[in-house]
Amino acid sequence: YLSLILLQLRKSTTASETPSRATTKARAAAFTFLHMNHLRQHCYSRSKKKEEE
């Protein structure tokens, strides 16, 4: 899942080899948000599994 995002990020960076600072910041913010969202889902599924046991 995360590697897919990284692949898209790499594609977008190669598409515009000179990304402005604003887009880099936006990209980093989006990546952080997606990463946190992924971690939250991961923790949620783990806690759900514990309840079922």
C-alpha positions in Angstrom: 0.0 0.0 0.0 2.7 2.5 1.1 5.0 1.4 -1.7 2.3 2.2 -4.2 2.2 5.8 -2.9 5.9 6.1 -3.0 5.9 4.9 -6.6 3.3 7.6 -7.5 5.4 10.2 -5.7 8.5 9.1 -7.6 6.6 9.4 -10.9 5.4 12.9 -10.0 8.9 14.0 -9.1 10.4 12.6 -12.3 7.6 14.2 -14.3 8.6 17.6 -13.0 12.3 17.4 -12.2 12.3 20.8 -10.6 9.4 20.8 -8.2 8.8 24.1 -6.4 9.1 24.2 -2.6 5.3 24.6 -2.3 4.5 21.4 -4.1 7.2 19.5 -2.2 5.6 20.7 1.1 2.1 19.7 -0.1 3.4 16.3 -1.2 5.1 15.7 2.2 1.9 16.8 4.0 -0.2 14.4 1.8 2.2 11.6 2.4 2.2 12.1 6.2 -1.5 12.2 6.2 -1.8 9.0 4.2 0.8 7.3 6.4 -1.0 8.3 9.6 -4.3 7.1 8.1 -2.7 3.8 7.3 -1.3 3.4 10.8 -4.7 4.3 12.3 -6.4 1.6 10.2 -3.7 -0.9 11.2 -4.1 -0.2 14.9 -7.9 -0.3 14.5 -7.9 -3.7 12.9 -5.4 -5.0 15.5 -7.6 -3.9 18.4 -10.7 -5.4 16.7 -8.9 -8.7 16.4 -8.1 -8.7 20.1 -11.8 -8.2 20.9 -12.7 -11.2 18.8 -10.3 -13.5 20.6 
